[in-house]
Amino acid sequence: QMASLSRENNIEATIPSTEQNEGVTLYIIILNVGAVRWSVKQRYNAFADLHDKLVSNHGVARDLLPPKKIIGNKDPTFIERRRADLELYLQTIINFMHHALPRELAEFLDFQHYELTHLLQSLARYCFLEGEKLLHEG
């Protein structure tokens, strides 16, 4: 089961910043697809879980994800480097799979938000065009 995207709608993903929440670093992912923009916060462990699924189910290379680090993972320099590495990771897998996003990746990126907004926009456009047609016929 895949999230379907029209070809002209490229997925842009960036991780411009991080935040600390109860001692856990959250990576703030900003997504742009067409006119729709939203953000998702994920911790490193969620990236690692996603990566395991993508490796098992979709043939993604095991060494693509920046490695776990137990000691010193609160160090700002380390967090900044990991932020950049995770951003590159995300962009790489999206480029690799953007014509048919695996469900695991779509859920990780909260794509149901995009799907809904996209659906509502399409519906609004359809109603507008149909309405215009009815008015002109009337």
Residue, then its C-alpha position, 0 to 999 in steps of 0.5 A: q500500500m503506497a501513498s500516491l503522488s502525482r509526478e509534478n508534486n515533488i516531496e521536499a523534506t528538510i530538518p532545519s532544527t531540533e528541540q529537546n523534550e524531557g531529555v530527548t532530542l526531537y528532529i523537526i521535519i518540514l515537508n512541502v508537497g505542491a502547495v501543502r506544507w506541514s511539520v513532523k517531530q521524530r526522535y532518532n529511535a523512530f528513524a532507526d525503527l523506520h530504517d529497519k522496516l525499509v531495509s527488511n521490506h524495501g531493499v534500502a541499504r543498511d548503512l544509509l542511516p547515521p549510526k546510533k551513539i550512546i555516549g555524548n549524544k546530548d552534545p550540541t555539535f553531535i546533535e547538529r551533525r546528526r541533524a544534517d545526516l538525518e536530513l540527507y538520509l531522509q532526502t535520499i530515501i525520498n528520492f529513491m522512493h518518491h513515486a510510490l512511498p511505502r506505507e511505513l515512510a508515509e506514516f512516519l512523515d504523517f502523510q495522511h495530513y497531505e493526503l487529506t489536504h490534497l483531497l480537500q483541495s481537489l474536491a474544492r476545485y472540482c466543486f468550483l469548476e462544476g458550479e461555474k458550469l452549472l451557473h453558465e448552463g442555468 
